Amino acid sequence: MKLIFLDFDGVCTSTLETPGSYLNHAQEEYGPSASCVGRLVKLCNDTDAKVIISSNWRKFEDDGKWSFNGTPVQNPLPTLKKMLKGYCIGSLPPDRYMNKSSALLSWLDVHSNEVDSFVVLDDCLSEGFQTVADYGICYKFVHTDAKTGLTDADCEKAYNILMKG
């Protein structure tokens, strides 16, 4: 199975178009970018890949809201999952105290025999993906730009990683 480990903010959003960032928009305006998600769906179609949510939003699905400076912000993942039309098959563990790269390693430790190839799409370098050698994660990381979100060039890199196996 081919997998895409997917961050949300900065991958499925773009500050250049609505809905942008939860830091810049009212709660009711915040959500996935249709163009970024459209590129992701095309990547899934072209590679026969499935999506595992790695976004930190996965840690807050229990109550559906996240508090930012005391203001509740609606979790955008349910909307994203609807837009992915069944391509999303799960999430990394929701442990609030585990960073994404540790959660990914934990997930791969359990499921590696099911995975033919994978790519990690994330805009955040502080998660450490670019330095994790286990499972070749550092070679399977595509760093997106938070302003643009997922671009055609990012998808081309992800496609090449997924198809190498």
C-alpha angles and dihedrals in degrees: 000000000000116000138194115204100208132203116196112208110064093011105053092025134060126198087208092069138028128302090033118153132349085230092061105035139057116259094255091054096050121102145094123325110244092216094049092047090045089057090048093051090050090051090051091049094046095049102028087237129157127214130242113189112233097167117124086238085079087074092064104047090104094078100017094234138081123203117232112184089336094309116114114234120197114243108249096203097091089056091046092051091053090051091051090062097216098322090111110086102170150316139261114263111294095226104147092209098051119088119227098257091052090047090050092050090049091050093048091048088062101035107028093112089062095052123088095174139342144186131203117220113195139139096208120089092185090073088074100231093134091061103040109107096181111108088000091280093153089060094046098052120111111194111212126198113248091218096056102025117203111359134189089256091053090050091051090054091046091048091054092049093048095047094049089066 
